[in-house]
Amino acid sequence: MKCAKCGLDVPADAIYCPHCTGDRKTTDRQVIQGGIRGAAIGLFIGLLPAALLLFYFGAERGIKGIAFIVPAVTFTTGLIFGLVRAKKAWK
Ligand SMILES: [Zn+2]
């Protein structure tokens, strides 16, 4: 039997994968790392339309506001998604 998460061999009678579980200390770290990764991806995704907006419409007052809000929203969304995903993957 192989673990679906790490792909390492697990004894057939094992309830938990000994390679994945056991070290509880790394759990929070993994979740935080997932969150940081998600936030970075979110920020990157948000900066693209923001840069395009500034490029096409110039740094007008309204455009500046949108160009600031879009990456902020995608950053937060990415952070939450990353945290949730990392937590789910670990459980
Ligand atoms: Zn495993």
PDB file of the backbone (N, CA, C, O) and the ligand in Angstrom, with CONECT records:
HET     ZN  A 101       1
ATOM      1  N   MET A   1       0.841  -1.200   0.000  1.00  0.00           N
ATOM      2  CA  MET A   1       0.000   0.000   0.000  1.00  0.00           C
ATOM      3  C   MET A   1       0.883   1.259   0.000  1.00  0.00           C
ATOM      4  O   MET A   1       1.895   1.333   0.697  1.00  0.00           O
ATOM      5  N   LYS A   2       0.467   2.226  -0.793  1.00  0.00           N
ATOM      6  CA  LYS A   2       1.237   3.474  -0.856  1.00  0.00           C
ATOM      7  C   LYS A   2       0.411   4.647  -0.371  1.00  0.00           C
ATOM      8  O   LYS A   2      -0.798   4.723  -0.591  1.00  0.00           O
ATOM      9  N   CYS A   3       1.106   5.567   0.303  1.00  0.00           N
ATOM     10  CA  CYS A   3       0.437   6.759   0.826  1.00  0.00           C
ATOM     11  C   CYS A   3       0.054   7.666  -0.339  1.00  0.00           C
ATOM     12  O   CYS A   3       0.860   7.911  -1.237  1.00  0.00           O
ATOM     13  N   ALA A   4      -1.170   8.155  -0.318  1.00  0.00           N
ATOM     14  CA  ALA A   4      -1.668   9.010  -1.395  1.00  0.00           C
ATOM     15  C   ALA A   4      -0.981  10.372  -1.390  1.00  0.00           C
ATOM     16  O   ALA A   4      -0.924  11.048  -2.418  1.00  0.00           O
ATOM     17  N   LYS A   5      -0.463  10.770  -0.240  1.00  0.00           N
ATOM     18  CA  LYS A   5       0.129  12.108  -0.118  1.00  0.00           C
ATOM     19  C   LYS A   5       1.608  12.126  -0.478  1.00  0.00           C
ATOM     20  O   LYS A   5       2.043  12.915  -1.316  1.00  0.00           O
ATOM     21  N   CYS A   6       2.385  11.238   0.172  1.00  0.00           N
ATOM     22  CA  CYS A   6       3.834  11.279  -0.024  1.00  0.00           C
ATOM     23  C   CYS A   6       4.328  10.199  -0.985  1.00  0.00           C
ATOM     24  O   CYS A   6       5.453  10.285  -1.477  1.00  0.00           O
ATOM     25  N   GLY A   7       3.493   9.170  -1.266  1.00  0.00           N
ATOM     26  CA  GLY A   7       3.867   8.145  -2.224  1.00  0.00           C
ATOM     27  C   GLY A   7       4.804   7.077  -1.676  1.00  0.00           C
ATOM     28  O   GLY A   7       5.256   6.202  -2.414  1.00  0.00           O
ATOM     29  N   LEU A   8       5.094   7.149  -0.384  1.00  0.00           N
ATOM     30  CA  LEU A   8       5.978   6.156   0.230  1.00  0.00           C
ATOM     31  C   LEU A   8       5.179   4.937   0.666  1.00  0.00           C
ATOM     32  O   LEU A   8       3.971   5.012   0.892  1.00  0.00           O
ATOM     33  N   ASP A   9       5.875   3.820   0.778  1.00  0.00           N
ATOM     34  CA  ASP A   9       5.217   2.586   1.185  1.00  0.00           C
ATOM     35  C   ASP A   9       4.760   2.663   2.633  1.00  0.00           C
ATOM     36  O   ASP A   9       5.492   3.108   3.517  1.00  0.00           O
ATOM     37  N   VAL A  10       3.535   2.220   2.845  1.00  0.00           N
ATOM     38  CA  VAL A  10       2.933   2.227   4.167  1.00  0.00           C
ATOM     39  C   VAL A  10       2.473   0.804   4.465  1.00  0.00           C
ATOM     40  O   VAL A  10       1.919   0.142   3.587  1.00  0.00           O
ATOM     41  N   PRO A  11       2.694   0.324   5.687  1.00  0.00           N
ATOM     42  CA  PRO A  11       2.174  -1.003   6.031  1.00  0.00           C
ATOM     43  C   PRO A  11       0.660  -1.064   5.821  1.00  0.00           C
ATOM     44  O   PRO A  11      -0.055  -0.106   6.115  1.00  0.00           O
ATOM     45  N   ALA A  12       0.186  -2.194   5.314  1.00  0.00           N
ATOM     46  CA  ALA A  12      -1.226  -2.328   4.949  1.00  0.00           C
ATOM     47  C   ALA A  12      -2.161  -2.135   6.134  1.00  0.00           C
ATOM     48  O   ALA A  12      -3.297  -1.692   5.969  1.00  0.00           O
ATOM     49  N   ASP A  13      -1.685  -2.467   7.324  1.00  0.00           N
ATOM     50  CA  ASP A  13      -2.541  -2.354   8.508  1.00  0.00           C
ATOM     51  C   ASP A  13      -2.425  -0.996   9.192  1.00  0.00           C
ATOM     52  O   ASP A  13      -3.069  -0.763  10.215  1.00  0.00           O
ATOM     53  N   ALA A  14      -1.619  -0.106   8.643  1.00  0.00           N
ATOM     54  CA  ALA A  14      -1.418   1.199   9.265  1.00  0.00           C
ATOM     55  C   ALA A  14      -2.627   2.098   9.038  1.00  0.00           C
ATOM     56  O   ALA A  14      -3.162   2.179   7.933  1.00  0.00           O
ATOM     57  N   ILE A  15      -3.046   2.771  10.107  1.00  0.00           N
ATOM     58  CA  ILE A  15      -4.187   3.688  10.008  1.00  0.00           C
ATOM     59  C   ILE A  15      -3.689   5.029   9.446  1.00  0.00           C
ATOM     60  O   ILE A  15      -4.355   5.651   8.618  1.00  0.00           O
ATOM     61  N   TYR A  16      -2.513   5.460   9.910  1.00  0.00           N
ATOM     62  CA  TYR A  16      -1.917   6.704   9.438  1.00  0.00           C
ATOM     63  C   TYR A  16      -0.609   6.402   8.730  1.00  0.00           C
ATOM     64  O   TYR A  16       0.064   5.413   9.019  1.00  0.00           O
ATOM     65  N   CYS A  17      -0.270   7.268   7.805  1.00  0.00           N
ATOM     66  CA  CYS A  17       1.023   7.138   7.141  1.00  0.00           C
ATOM     67  C   CYS A  17       2.110   7.581   8.119  1.00  0.00           C
ATOM     68  O   CYS A  17       2.083   8.716   8.594  1.00  0.00           O
ATOM     69  N   PRO A  18       3.076   6.692   8.430  1.00  0.00           N
ATOM     70  CA  PRO A  18       4.123   7.076   9.390  1.00  0.00           C
ATOM     71  C   PRO A  18       5.062   8.154   8.851  1.00  0.00           C
ATOM     72  O   PRO A  18       5.754   8.814   9.626  1.00  0.00           O
ATOM     73  N   HIS A  19       5.090   8.337   7.538  1.00  0.00           N
ATOM     74  CA  HIS A  19       5.963   9.359   6.947  1.00  0.00           C
ATOM     75  C   HIS A  19       5.321  10.749   7.010  1.00  0.00           C
ATOM     76  O   HIS A  19       6.006  11.767   7.117  1.00  0.00           O
ATOM     77  N   CYS A  20       3.997  10.758   6.940  1.00  0.00           N
ATOM     78  CA  CYS A  20       3.289  12.044   6.932  1.00  0.00           C
ATOM     79  C   CYS A  20       2.944  12.499   8.344  1.00  0.00           C
ATOM     80  O   CYS A  20       3.132  13.665   8.691  1.00  0.00           O
ATOM     81  N   THR A  21       2.441  11.583   9.152  1.00  0.00           N
ATOM     82  CA  THR A  21       2.041  11.946  10.508  1.00  0.00           C
ATOM     83  C   THR A  21       3.205  11.707  11.462  1.00  0.00           C
ATOM     84  O   THR A  21       4.289  11.299  11.043  1.00  0.00           O
ATOM     85  N   GLY A  22       2.982  11.955  12.701  1.00  0.00           N
ATOM     86  CA  GLY A  22       4.022  11.700  13.697  1.00  0.00           C
ATOM     87  C   GLY A  22       4.654  12.968  14.177  1.00  0.00           C
ATOM     88  O   GLY A  22       4.651  13.246  15.377  1.00  0.00           O
ATOM     89  N   ASP A  23       5.200  13.753  13.267  1.00  0.00           N
ATOM     90  CA  ASP A  23       5.835  15.007  13.682  1.00  0.00           C
ATOM     91  C   ASP A  23       4.828  16.147  13.588  1.00  0.00           C
ATOM     92  O   ASP A  23       4.640  16.752  12.532  1.00  0.00           O
ATOM     93  N   ARG A  24       4.203  16.415  14.695  1.00  0.00           N
ATOM     94  CA  ARG A  24       3.142  17.436  14.729  1.00  0.00           C
ATOM     95  C   ARG A  24       3.719  18.847  14.627  1.00  0.00           C
ATOM     96  O   ARG A  24       3.004  19.779  14.260  1.00  0.00           O
ATOM     97  N   LYS A  25       4.978  19.011  14.942  1.00  0.00           N
ATOM     98  CA  LYS A  25       5.592  20.339  14.960  1.00  0.00           C
ATOM     99  C   LYS A  25       5.650  20.978  13.578  1.00  0.00           C
ATOM    100  O   LYS A  25       5.623  22.202  13.447  1.00  0.00           O
ATOM    101  N   THR A  26       5.729  20.152  12.567  1.00  0.00           N
ATOM    102  CA  THR A  26       5.856  20.684  11.212  1.00  0.00           C
ATOM    103  C   THR A  26       4.506  21.098  10.622  1.00  0.00           C
ATOM    104  O   THR A  26       4.455  21.720   9.561  1.00  0.00           O
ATOM    105  N   THR A  27       3.430  20.756  11.299  1.00  0.00           N
ATOM    106  CA  THR A  27       2.099  21.033  10.761  1.00  0.00           C
ATOM    107  C   THR A  27       1.886  22.524  10.530  1.00  0.00           C
ATOM    108  O   THR A  27       1.545  22.944   9.424  1.00  0.00           O
ATOM    109  N   ASP A  28       2.087  23.318  11.569  1.00  0.00           N
ATOM    110  CA  ASP A  28       1.865  24.756  11.461  1.00  0.00           C
ATOM    111  C   ASP A  28       2.781  25.379  10.407  1.00  0.00           C
ATOM    112  O   ASP A  28       2.382  26.266   9.652  1.00  0.00           O
ATOM    113  N   ARG A  29       4.001  24.894  10.382  1.00  0.00           N
ATOM    114  CA  ARG A  29       4.974  25.419   9.426  1.00  0.00           C
ATOM    115  C   ARG A  29       4.515  25.159   7.994  1.00  0.00           C
ATOM    116  O   ARG A  29       4.595  26.034   7.131  1.00  0.00           O
ATOM    117  N   GLN A  30       4.036  23.950   7.761  1.00  0.00           N
ATOM    118  CA  GLN A  30       3.571  23.595   6.424  1.00  0.00           C
ATOM    119  C   GLN A  30       2.376  24.468   6.023  1.00  0.00           C
ATOM    120  O   GLN A  30       2.277  24.921   4.883  1.00  0.00           O
ATOM    121  N   VAL A  31       1.480  24.694   6.975  1.00  0.00           N
ATOM    122  CA  VAL A  31       0.288  25.504   6.699  1.00  0.00           C
ATOM    123  C   VAL A  31       0.707  26.945   6.387  1.00  0.00           C
ATOM    124  O   VAL A  31       0.190  27.560   5.454  1.00  0.00           O
ATOM    125  N   ILE A  32       1.639  27.471   7.169  1.00  0.00           N
ATOM    126  CA  ILE A  32       2.114  28.837   6.951  1.00  0.00           C
ATOM    127  C   ILE A  32       2.814  28.939   5.593  1.00  0.00           C
ATOM    128  O   ILE A  32       2.625  29.908   4.857  1.00  0.00           O
ATOM    129  N   GLN A  33       3.614  27.942   5.278  1.00  0.00           N
ATOM    130  CA  GLN A  33       4.308  27.936   3.984  1.00  0.00           C
ATOM    131  C   GLN A  33       3.307  27.912   2.835  1.00  0.00           C
ATOM    132  O   GLN A  33       3.483  28.592   1.824  1.00  0.00           O
ATOM    133  N   GLY A  34       2.246  27.109   3.009  1.00  0.00           N
ATOM    134  CA  GLY A  34       1.188  27.059   1.999  1.00  0.00           C
ATOM    135  C   GLY A  34       0.512  28.404   1.843  1.00  0.00           C
ATOM    136  O   GLY A  34       0.195  28.834   0.734  1.00  0.00           O
ATOM    137  N   GLY A  35       0.295  29.068   2.983  1.00  0.00           N
ATOM    138  CA  GLY A  35      -0.323  30.391   2.955  1.00  0.00           C
ATOM    139  C   GLY A  35       0.545  31.413   2.259  1.00  0.00           C
ATOM    140  O   GLY A  35       0.051  32.229   1.481  1.00  0.00           O
ATOM    141  N   ILE A  36       1.839  31.373   2.537  1.00  0.00           N
ATOM    142  CA  ILE A  36       2.778  32.318   1.912  1.00  0.00           C
ATOM    143  C   ILE A  36       2.826  32.083   0.408  1.00  0.00           C
ATOM    144  O   ILE A  36       2.858  33.029  -0.380  1.00  0.00           O
ATOM    145  N   ARG A  37       2.831  30.816   0.023  1.00  0.00           N
ATOM    146  CA  ARG A  37       2.868  30.472  -1.398  1.00  0.00           C
ATOM    147  C   ARG A  37       1.608  30.976  -2.092  1.00  0.00           C
ATOM    148  O   ARG A  37       1.667  31.569  -3.169  1.00  0.00           O
ATOM    149  N   GLY A  38       0.468  30.726  -1.452  1.00  0.00           N
ATOM    150  CA  GLY A  38      -0.805  31.175  -2.018  1.00  0.00           C
ATOM    151  C   GLY A  38      -0.860  32.689  -2.128  1.00  0.00           C
ATOM    152  O   GLY A  38      -1.340  33.229  -3.125  1.00  0.00           O
ATOM    153  N   ALA A  39      -0.364  33.376  -1.092  1.00  0.00           N
ATOM    154  CA  ALA A  39      -0.363  34.836  -1.093  1.00  0.00           C
ATOM    155  C   ALA A  39       0.528  35.384  -2.196  1.00  0.00           C
ATOM    156  O   ALA A  39       0.182  36.371  -2.846  1.00  0.00           O
ATOM    157  N   ALA A  40       1.668  34.752  -2.408  1.00  0.00           N
ATOM    158  CA  ALA A  40       2.601  35.186  -3.456  1.00  0.00           C
ATOM    159  C   ALA A  40       1.974  35.025  -4.830  1.00  0.00           C
ATOM    160  O   ALA A  40       2.099  35.900  -5.687  1.00  0.00           O
ATOM    161  N   ILE A  41       1.292  33.888  -5.037  1.00  0.00           N
ATOM    162  CA  ILE A  41       0.620  33.647  -6.316  1.00  0.00           C
ATOM    163  C   ILE A  41      -0.512  34.659  -6.496  1.00  0.00           C
ATOM    164  O   ILE A  41      -0.691  35.219  -7.578  1.00  0.00           O
ATOM    165  N   GLY A  42      -1.274  34.886  -5.421  1.00  0.00           N
ATOM    166  CA  GLY A  42      -2.373  35.841  -5.473  1.00  0.00           C
ATOM    167  C   GLY A  42      -1.897  37.243  -5.806  1.00  0.00           C
ATOM    168  O   GLY A  42      -2.505  37.943  -6.617  1.00  0.00           O
ATOM    169  N   LEU A  43      -0.803  37.646  -5.173  1.00  0.00           N
ATOM    170  CA  LEU A  43      -0.235  38.970  -5.412  1.00  0.00           C
ATOM    171  C   LEU A  43       0.218  39.117  -6.861  1.00  0.00           C
ATOM    172  O   LEU A  43       0.008  40.151  -7.495  1.00  0.00           O
ATOM    173  N   PHE A  44       0.838  38.068  -7.364  1.00  0.00           N
ATOM    174  CA  PHE A  44       1.318  38.059  -8.753  1.00  0.00           C
ATOM    175  C   PHE A  44       0.156  38.178  -9.729  1.00  0.00           C
ATOM    176  O   PHE A  44       0.212  38.946 -10.690  1.00  0.00           O
ATOM    177  N   ILE A  45      -0.912  37.396  -9.467  1.00  0.00           N
ATOM    178  CA  ILE A  45      -2.101  37.426 -10.321  1.00  0.00           C
ATOM    179  C   ILE A  45      -2.753  38.807 -10.267  1.00  0.00           C
ATOM    180  O   ILE A  45      -3.229  39.310 -11.285  1.00  0.00           O
ATOM    181  N   GLY A  46      -2.774  39.418  -9.086  1.00  0.00           N
ATOM    182  CA  GLY A  46      -3.400  40.721  -8.926  1.00  0.00           C
ATOM    183  C   GLY A  46      -2.589  41.860  -9.526  1.00  0.00           C
ATOM    184  O   GLY A  46      -3.156  42.857  -9.974  1.00  0.00           O
ATOM    185  N   LEU A  47      -1.279  41.721  -9.538  1.00  0.00           N
ATOM    186  CA  LEU A  47      -0.420  42.793 -10.047  1.00  0.00           C
ATOM    187  C   LEU A  47      -0.508  42.917 -11.565  1.00  0.00           C
ATOM    188  O   LEU A  47      -0.321  44.005 -12.110  1.00  0.00           O
ATOM    189  N   LEU A  48      -0.790  41.818 -12.242  1.00  0.00           N
ATOM    190  CA  LEU A  48      -0.885  41.843 -13.703  1.00  0.00           C
ATOM    191  C   LEU A  48      -2.016  42.744 -14.193  1.00  0.00           C
ATOM    192  O   LEU A  48      -1.752  43.663 -14.969  1.00  0.00           O
ATOM    193  N   PRO A  49      -3.281  42.520 -13.770  1.00  0.00           N
ATOM    194  CA  PRO A  49      -4.341  43.440 -14.209  1.00  0.00           C
ATOM    195  C   PRO A  49      -4.137  44.861 -13.707  1.00  0.00           C
ATOM    196  O   PRO A  49      -4.513  45.818 -14.383  1.00  0.00           O
ATOM    197  N   ALA A  50      -3.539  45.008 -12.516  1.00  0.00           N
ATOM    198  CA  ALA A  50      -3.279  46.343 -11.973  1.00  0.00           C
ATOM    199  C   ALA A  50      -2.288  47.094 -12.852  1.00  0.00           C
ATOM    200  O   ALA A  50      -2.464  48.279 -13.132  1.00  0.00           O
ATOM    201  N   ALA A  51      -1.249  46.395 -13.282  1.00  0.00           N
ATOM    202  CA  ALA A  51      -0.244  47.000 -14.157  1.00  0.00           C
ATOM    203  C   ALA A  51      -0.848  47.348 -15.512  1.00  0.00           C
ATOM    204  O   ALA A  51      -0.537  48.388 -16.092  1.00  0.00           O
ATOM    205  N   LEU A  52      -1.716  46.465 -16.009  1.00  0.00           N
ATOM    206  CA  LEU A  52      -2.384  46.709 -17.288  1.00  0.00           C
ATOM    207  C   LEU A  52      -3.296  47.936 -17.197  1.00  0.00           C
ATOM    208  O   LEU A  52      -3.332  48.761 -18.110  1.00  0.00           O
ATOM    209  N   LEU A  53      -4.021  48.042 -16.101  1.00  0.00           N
ATOM    210  CA  LEU A  53      -4.911  49.194 -15.886  1.00  0.00           C
ATOM    211  C   LEU A  53      -4.123  50.495 -15.906  1.00  0.00           C
ATOM    212  O   LEU A  53      -4.509  51.464 -16.559  1.00  0.00           O
ATOM    213  N   LEU A  54      -3.007  50.495 -15.177  1.00  0.00           N
ATOM    214  CA  LEU A  54      -2.169  51.699 -15.115  1.00  0.00           C
ATOM    215  C   LEU A  54      -1.570  52.019 -16.471  1.00  0.00           C
ATOM    216  O   LEU A  54      -1.407  53.183 -16.838  1.00  0.00           O
ATOM    217  N   PHE A  55      -1.246  50.971 -17.209  1.00  0.00           N
ATOM    218  CA  PHE A  55      -0.627  51.152 -18.523  1.00  0.00           C
ATOM    219  C   PHE A  55      -1.614  51.738 -19.526  1.00  0.00           C
ATOM    220  O   PHE A  55      -1.267  52.632 -20.298  1.00  0.00           O
ATOM    221  N   TYR A  56      -2.847  51.230 -19.509  1.00  0.00           N
ATOM    222  CA  TYR A  56      -3.832  51.649 -20.506  1.00  0.00           C
ATOM    223  C   TYR A  56      -4.544  52.943 -20.133  1.00  0.00           C
ATOM    224  O   TYR A  56      -4.855  53.760 -21.000  1.00  0.00           O
ATOM    225  N   PHE A  57      -4.803  53.129 -18.832  1.00  0.00           N
ATOM    226  CA  PHE A  57      -5.604  54.278 -18.426  1.00  0.00           C
ATOM    227  C   PHE A  57      -4.791  55.359 -17.721  1.00  0.00           C
ATOM    228  O   PHE A  57      -5.307  56.446 -17.461  1.00  0.00           O
ATOM    229  N   GLY A  58      -3.553  55.082 -17.415  1.00  0.00           N
ATOM    230  CA  GLY A  58      -2.735  56.056 -16.707  1.00  0.00           C
ATOM    231  C   GLY A  58      -3.056  56.079 -15.232  1.00  0.00           C
ATOM    232  O   GLY A  58      -4.040  55.484 -14.792  1.00  0.00           O
ATOM    233  N   ALA A  59      -2.212  56.777 -14.454  1.00  0.00           N
ATOM    234  CA  ALA A  59      -2.363  56.783 -13.001  1.00  0.00           C
ATOM    235  C   ALA A  59      -3.347  57.864 -12.557  1.00  0.00           C
ATOM    236  O   ALA A  59      -3.006  58.762 -11.788  1.00  0.00           O
ATOM    237  N   GLU A  60      -4.590  57.752 -13.068  1.00  0.00           N
ATOM    238  CA  GLU A  60      -5.626  58.667 -12.603  1.00  0.00           C
ATOM    239  C   GLU A  60      -6.099  58.235 -11.224  1.00  0.00           C
ATOM    240  O   GLU A  60      -5.807  57.134 -10.757  1.00  0.00           O
ATOM    241  N   ARG A  61      -6.831  59.127 -10.596  1.00  0.00           N
ATOM    242  CA  ARG A  61      -7.227  58.874  -9.209  1.00  0.00           C
ATOM    243  C   ARG A  61      -8.001  57.565  -9.024  1.00  0.00           C
ATOM    244  O   ARG A  61      -7.645  56.739  -8.183  1.00  0.00           O
ATOM    245  N   GLY A  62      -9.054  57.386  -9.810  1.00  0.00           N
ATOM    246  CA  GLY A  62      -9.871  56.173  -9.699  1.00  0.00           C
ATOM    247  C   GLY A  62      -9.097  54.921 -10.053  1.00  0.00           C
ATOM    248  O   GLY A  62      -9.209  53.891  -9.388  1.00  0.00           O
ATOM    249  N   ILE A  63      -8.312  55.025 -11.109  1.00  0.00           N
ATOM    250  CA  ILE A  63      -7.525  53.890 -11.585  1.00  0.00           C
ATOM    251  C   ILE A  63      -6.498  53.470 -10.528  1.00  0.00           C
ATOM    252  O   ILE A  63      -6.278  52.282 -10.292  1.00  0.00           O
ATOM    253  N   LYS A  64      -5.886  54.456  -9.908  1.00  0.00           N
ATOM    254  CA  LYS A  64      -4.908  54.175  -8.847  1.00  0.00           C
ATOM    255  C   LYS A  64      -5.541  53.357  -7.727  1.00  0.00           C
ATOM    256  O   LYS A  64      -4.948  52.404  -7.221  1.00  0.00           O
ATOM    257  N   GLY A  65      -6.754  53.748  -7.354  1.00  0.00           N
ATOM    258  CA  GLY A  65      -7.473  53.034  -6.304  1.00  0.00           C
ATOM    259  C   GLY A  65      -7.721  51.589  -6.677  1.00  0.00           C
ATOM    260  O   GLY A  65      -7.484  50.681  -5.879  1.00  0.00           O
ATOM    261  N   ILE A  66      -8.201  51.377  -7.899  1.00  0.00           N
ATOM    262  CA  ILE A  66      -8.477  50.015  -8.374  1.00  0.00           C
ATOM    263  C   ILE A  66      -7.170  49.227  -8.458  1.00  0.00           C
ATOM    264  O   ILE A  66      -7.100  48.071  -8.041  1.00  0.00           O
ATOM    265  N   ALA A  67      -6.137  49.871  -9.002  1.00  0.00           N
ATOM    266  CA  ALA A  67      -4.847  49.202  -9.159  1.00  0.00           C
ATOM    267  C   ALA A  67      -4.244  48.809  -7.817  1.00  0.00           C
ATOM    268  O   ALA A  67      -3.413  47.904  -7.743  1.00  0.00           O
ATOM    269  N   PHE A  68      -4.664  49.488  -6.762  1.00  0.00           N
ATOM    270  CA  PHE A  68      -4.179  49.129  -5.433  1.00  0.00           C
ATOM    271  C   PHE A  68      -5.041  48.035  -4.803  1.00  0.00           C
ATOM    272  O   PHE A  68      -4.531  47.137  -4.134  1.00  0.00           O
ATOM    273  N   ILE A  69      -6.355  48.122  -5.026  1.00  0.00           N
ATOM    274  CA  ILE A  69      -7.289  47.189  -4.394  1.00  0.00           C
ATOM    275  C   ILE A  69      -7.164  45.785  -4.999  1.00  0.00           C
ATOM    276  O   ILE A  69      -7.180  44.788  -4.276  1.00  0.00           O
ATOM    277  N   VAL A  70      -7.040  45.717  -6.331  1.00  0.00           N
ATOM    278  CA  VAL A  70      -7.018  44.406  -7.004  1.00  0.00           C
ATOM    279  C   VAL A  70      -5.924  43.481  -6.441  1.00  0.00           C
ATOM    280  O   VAL A  70      -6.237  42.362  -6.035  1.00  0.00           O
ATOM    281  N   PRO A  71      -4.657  43.911  -6.405  1.00  0.00           N
ATOM    282  CA  PRO A  71      -3.645  43.000  -5.834  1.00  0.00           C
ATOM    283  C   PRO A  71      -3.857  42.733  -4.350  1.00  0.00           C
ATOM    284  O   PRO A  71      -3.516  41.656  -3.859  1.00  0.00           O
ATOM    285  N   ALA A  72      -4.422  43.715  -3.624  1.00  0.00           N
ATOM    286  CA  ALA A  72      -4.684  43.511  -2.190  1.00  0.00           C
ATOM    287  C   ALA A  72      -5.704  42.398  -1.989  1.00  0.00           C
ATOM    288  O   ALA A  72      -5.568  41.563  -1.094  1.00  0.00           O
ATOM    289  N   VAL A  73      -6.736  42.403  -2.846  1.00  0.00           N
ATOM    290  CA  VAL A  73      -7.800  41.390  -2.749  1.00  0.00           C
ATOM    291  C   VAL A  73      -7.265  40.011  -3.156  1.00  0.00           C
ATOM    292  O   VAL A  73      -7.516  39.021  -2.470  1.00  0.00           O
ATOM    293  N   THR A  74      -6.534  39.949  -4.262  1.00  0.00           N
ATOM    294  CA  THR A  74      -6.016  38.656  -4.721  1.00  0.00           C
ATOM    295  C   THR A  74      -4.963  38.120  -3.748  1.00  0.00           C
ATOM    296  O   THR A  74      -4.830  36.909  -3.575  1.00  0.00           O
ATOM    297  N   PHE A  75      -4.216  39.027  -3.116  1.00  0.00           N
ATOM    298  CA  PHE A  75      -3.226  38.629  -2.113  1.00  0.00           C
ATOM    299  C   PHE A  75      -3.915  37.945  -0.937  1.00  0.00           C
ATOM    300  O   PHE A  75      -3.500  36.873  -0.495  1.00  0.00           O
ATOM    301  N   THR A  76      -4.977  38.584  -0.437  1.00  0.00           N
ATOM    302  CA  THR A  76      -5.717  38.031   0.702  1.00  0.00           C
ATOM    303  C   THR A  76      -6.382  36.710   0.324  1.00  0.00           C
ATOM    304  O   THR A  76      -6.331  35.738   1.078  1.00  0.00           O
ATOM    305  N   THR A  77      -7.004  36.688  -0.851  1.00  0.00           N
ATOM    306  CA  THR A  77      -7.674  35.471  -1.312  1.00  0.00           C
ATOM    307  C   THR A  77      -6.660  34.333  -1.450  1.00  0.00           C
ATOM    308  O   THR A  77      -6.915  33.207  -1.024  1.00  0.00           O
ATOM    309  N   GLY A  78      -5.514  34.642  -2.047  1.00  0.00           N
ATOM    310  CA  GLY A  78      -4.466  33.635  -2.214  1.00  0.00           C
ATOM    311  C   GLY A  78      -3.964  33.121  -0.886  1.00  0.00           C
ATOM    312  O   GLY A  78      -3.707  31.927  -0.731  1.00  0.00           O
ATOM    313  N   LEU A  79      -3.823  34.021   0.077  1.00  0.00           N
ATOM    314  CA  LEU A  79      -3.358  33.652   1.416  1.00  0.00           C
ATOM    315  C   LEU A  79      -4.330  32.677   2.070  1.00  0.00           C
ATOM    316  O   LEU A  79      -3.917  31.661   2.628  1.00  0.00           O
ATOM    317  N   ILE A  80      -5.615  32.986   2.000  1.00  0.00           N
ATOM    318  CA  ILE A  80      -6.639  32.133   2.612  1.00  0.00           C
ATOM    319  C   ILE A  80      -6.664  30.775   1.898  1.00  0.00           C
ATOM    320  O   ILE A  80      -6.680  29.727   2.544  1.00  0.00           O
ATOM    321  N   PHE A  81      -6.666  30.805   0.569  1.00  0.00           N
ATOM    322  CA  PHE A  81      -6.701  29.556  -0.195  1.00  0.00           C
ATOM    323  C   PHE A  81      -5.483  28.697   0.121  1.00  0.00           C
ATOM    324  O   PHE A  81      -5.590  27.482   0.287  1.00  0.00           O
ATOM    325  N   GLY A  82      -4.325  29.347   0.203  1.00  0.00           N
ATOM    326  CA  GLY A  82      -3.090  28.621   0.504  1.00  0.00           C
ATOM    327  C   GLY A  82      -3.136  27.974   1.871  1.00  0.00           C
ATOM    328  O   GLY A  82      -2.709  26.831   2.034  1.00  0.00           O
ATOM    329  N   LEU A  83      -3.652  28.696   2.857  1.00  0.00           N
ATOM    330  CA  LEU A  83      -3.758  28.170   4.223  1.00  0.00           C
ATOM    331  C   LEU A  83      -4.721  26.997   4.276  1.00  0.00           C
ATOM    332  O   LEU A  83      -4.427  25.968   4.885  1.00  0.00           O
ATOM    333  N   VAL A  84      -5.869  27.155   3.636  1.00  0.00           N
ATOM    334  CA  VAL A  84      -6.895  26.112   3.652  1.00  0.00           C
ATOM    335  C   VAL A  84      -6.374  24.863   2.933  1.00  0.00           C
ATOM    336  O   VAL A  84      -6.538  23.738   3.405  1.00  0.00           O
ATOM    337  N   ARG A  85      -5.758  25.091   1.804  1.00  0.00           N
ATOM    338  CA  ARG A  85      -5.245  23.959   1.014  1.00  0.00           C
ATOM    339  C   ARG A  85      -4.181  23.195   1.769  1.00  0.00           C
ATOM    340  O   ARG A  85      -4.197  21.965   1.807  1.00  0.00           O
ATOM    341  N   ALA A  86      -3.244  23.932   2.378  1.00  0.00           N
ATOM    342  CA  ALA A  86      -2.149  23.295   3.121  1.00  0.00           C
ATOM    343  C   ALA A  86      -2.704  22.525   4.322  1.00  0.00           C
ATOM    344  O   ALA A  86      -2.201  21.455   4.664  1.00  0.00           O
ATOM    345  N   LYS A  87      -3.715  23.058   4.942  1.00  0.00           N
ATOM    346  CA  LYS A  87      -4.319  22.410   6.112  1.00  0.00           C
ATOM    347  C   LYS A  87      -5.037  21.131   5.687  1.00  0.00           C
ATOM    348  O   LYS A  87      -4.939  20.104   6.359  1.00  0.00           O
ATOM    349  N   LYS A  88      -5.744  21.200   4.591  1.00  0.00           N
ATOM    350  CA  LYS A  88      -6.471  20.041   4.085  1.00  0.00           C
ATOM    351  C   LYS A  88      -5.516  18.946   3.652  1.00  0.00           C
ATOM    352  O   LYS A  88      -5.749  17.765   3.910  1.00  0.00           O
ATOM    353  N   ALA A  89      -4.439  19.347   2.992  1.00  0.00           N
ATOM    354  CA  ALA A  89      -3.466  18.377   2.486  1.00  0.00           C
ATOM    355  C   ALA A  89      -2.797  17.643   3.625  1.00  0.00           C
ATOM    356  O   ALA A  89      -2.393  16.489   3.480  1.00  0.00           O
ATOM    357  N   TRP A  90      -2.677  18.317   4.767  1.00  0.00           N
ATOM    358  CA  TRP A  90      -1.973  17.706   5.887  1.00  0.00           C
ATOM    359  C   TRP A  90      -2.865  16.753   6.658  1.00  0.00           C
ATOM    360  O   TRP A  90      -2.375  15.782   7.235  1.00  0.00           O
ATOM    361  N   LYS A  91      -4.149  17.007   6.680  1.00  0.00           N
ATOM    362  CA  LYS A  91      -5.064  16.202   7.501  1.00  0.00           C
ATOM    363  C   LYS A  91      -5.294  14.794   6.998  1.00  0.00           C
ATOM    364  O   LYS A  91      -6.043  14.034   7.611  1.00  0.00           O
TER     365      LYS A  91
HETATM  366 ZN    ZN A 101       2.564   9.699   3.546  1.00  0.00          ZN2+
END
